[in-house]
């Protein structure tokens, strides 16, 4: 698990003062970037000639509103790990109360052929360190 804290900015909110739903995905993606950075990979994950890793599915469930100036904590886990894809599971808390759940599915594909490929071993091993069962 990786855990990151953020403070919701004014520009992240709609006219009602509640975080705009797409900003939740931006905060989650920043957390995903922190996760990958923590892997200390020898090659560039984000700009790689051999593979790319698009998100093929993203879902969210909003349980409590998040507002301007709220301090939030995002916990990120690997919830599923397959040969060529993995799922990330995010929990977003405000005041230790679960406010939002986000899931994203990512697939490794060959950068030239756009065919699925196996997750490189070093990355798969790092993702497995964050694997949880969140039933």
Secondary structure, 3 states (H helix, E strand, C coil): CEEEEEECCHHHECCCCEECHHHHHHHHHHHHHHHHHHCCCCCCCCCCCCEEEEEEEEEEEECCCCECCCEEEEEEEEEEECCCEEEEEEEEEECCEEEEEEEEEEEEEECCCCCECCCCHHHHHHHHCCECCCC
